[in-house]
Amino acid sequence: MNRFFDFSPAQLKVIIFLSGLFLVLSAVSIIRSYSTEEEDSFAFTVHIGDNDTRYSPVFTVDLNLSPADSLELIPGIGPALASRITAYRDSAGKFEKPEDIIKVHGIGQKKYERIKPYIKVRAW
């Protein structure tokens, strides 16, 4: 009988063990490469509670250009507060910086800190 490889049973066991170990380590390496988050990957915003600020917001709303219904998309801003923001903008002029929203009745420092990631003011 002419076999291409002539191994003893002990040698076959070692070869099988090393081949299996190689396959398992390769699978672990592939799984780890897909499970790590890259630095430039996009993270969606998920707010579980009011104090949860682990994620960055998905959208921002321009205070000077957005209508009231767009302002209502901001968590913590309802229809009444959105109409007050647009009324203030129409009467006092454009917002110069996002902090100017504190001048609107009903928005204090605490609410501003909660909505700050969602608002912006474009420099024209």
C-alpha positions as CSV (number, residue, x, y, z in Angstrom):
1,M,0.0,0.0,0.0
2,N,1.5,3.3,-1.1
3,R,0.3,6.2,1.0
4,F,1.3,9.8,0.3
5,F,1.7,10.5,4.1
6,D,2.7,7.8,6.4
7,F,1.9,9.0,10.0
8,S,1.6,7.1,13.2
9,P,-1.6,7.3,15.2
10,A,0.0,9.6,17.7
11,Q,1.2,11.9,15.0
12,L,-2.3,11.9,13.4
13,K,-3.8,12.9,16.8
14,V,-1.4,15.9,17.1
15,I,-2.1,17.0,13.5
16,I,-5.9,16.8,14.0
17,F,-5.6,18.7,17.4
18,L,-3.4,21.5,15.8
19,S,-5.7,21.8,12.8
20,G,-8.8,22.1,15.1
21,L,-7.0,24.7,17.3
22,F,-6.1,26.7,14.2
23,L,-9.7,26.7,13.0
24,V,-11.1,27.7,16.4
25,L,-8.5,30.6,16.7
26,S,-9.3,31.7,13.2
27,A,-13.0,31.8,14.0
28,V,-12.4,33.8,17.2
29,S,-10.2,36.3,15.3
30,I,-12.9,36.8,12.6
31,I,-15.6,37.3,15.2
32,R,-13.5,39.8,17.1
33,S,-12.8,41.8,14.0
34,Y,-16.5,42.3,13.4
35,S,-17.4,43.0,17.0
36,T,-15.2,46.0,17.6
37,E,-16.5,49.5,16.8
38,E,-14.5,51.6,14.5
39,E,-13.7,55.1,15.4
40,D,-15.4,56.7,12.4
41,S,-18.5,54.6,12.6
42,F,-21.9,56.3,13.0
43,A,-23.7,55.9,16.4
44,F,-27.5,56.4,16.5
45,T,-29.1,58.3,19.3
46,V,-31.0,56.3,21.9
47,H,-32.3,58.1,24.9
48,I,-33.7,55.8,27.6
49,G,-34.2,58.5,30.2
50,D,-33.7,62.2,30.7
51,N,-30.2,61.8,32.1
52,D,-29.0,59.4,29.5
53,T,-26.5,61.3,27.4
54,R,-24.2,58.4,26.2
55,Y,-25.0,58.9,22.5
56,S,-24.8,61.9,20.2
57,P,-28.0,63.1,18.6
58,V,-29.1,62.0,15.1
59,F,-30.5,65.3,14.0
60,T,-30.2,69.0,14.7
61,V,-32.8,71.7,14.2
62,D,-31.8,75.3,13.2
63,L,-33.6,77.7,15.5
64,N,-33.8,80.5,12.8
65,L,-35.1,78.4,9.9
66,S,-37.3,75.7,11.4
67,P,-41.1,75.9,11.6
68,A,-42.9,75.0,14.8
69,D,-43.6,71.5,13.8
70,S,-39.9,70.8,13.3
71,L,-39.1,72.2,16.7
72,E,-41.6,69.8,18.2
73,L,-39.2,66.9,17.2
74,I,-36.8,68.0,19.9
75,P,-37.3,65.9,23.1
76,G,-38.9,68.2,25.7
77,I,-40.4,70.7,23.3
78,G,-44.1,70.5,22.8
79,P,-46.5,72.4,20.5
80,A,-46.9,75.3,23.0
81,L,-43.2,75.8,23.5
82,A,-42.5,75.4,19.8
83,S,-45.0,78.2,19.0
84,R,-43.4,80.4,21.7
85,I,-40.0,79.9,20.1
86,T,-41.2,80.9,16.6
87,A,-43.2,83.9,18.1
88,Y,-40.0,85.1,19.9
89,R,-38.0,84.6,16.7
90,D,-40.5,86.6,14.7
91,S,-40.7,89.5,17.3
92,A,-37.1,89.8,18.5
93,G,-35.3,88.7,15.4
94,K,-33.0,85.8,14.6
95,F,-31.1,83.9,17.3
96,E,-27.4,84.8,17.3
97,K,-26.3,81.7,19.2
98,P,-28.0,78.6,20.6
99,E,-27.9,80.0,24.2
100,D,-30.3,82.8,23.2
101,I,-33.1,80.3,23.4
102,I,-33.1,80.7,27.2
103,K,-34.7,84.1,26.6
104,V,-37.9,82.3,25.5
105,H,-40.5,82.0,28.3
106,G,-40.5,78.4,29.5
107,I,-36.9,77.5,28.7
108,G,-34.5,77.6,31.6
109,Q,-31.0,76.5,32.0
110,K,-31.9,72.9,32.8
111,K,-34.1,72.5,29.7
112,Y,-31.5,74.2,27.6
113,E,-28.8,71.7,28.7
114,R,-31.2,68.8,27.7
115,I,-32.0,70.2,24.2
116,K,-28.6,71.7,23.5
117,P,-27.4,68.7,21.3
118,Y,-30.5,69.1,19.1
119,I,-30.3,72.8,18.3
120,K,-28.0,74.9,16.2
121,V,-27.9,78.4,14.8
122,R,-26.3,78.9,11.4
123,A,-24.0,81.8,10.9
124,W,-25.1,83.7,7.8
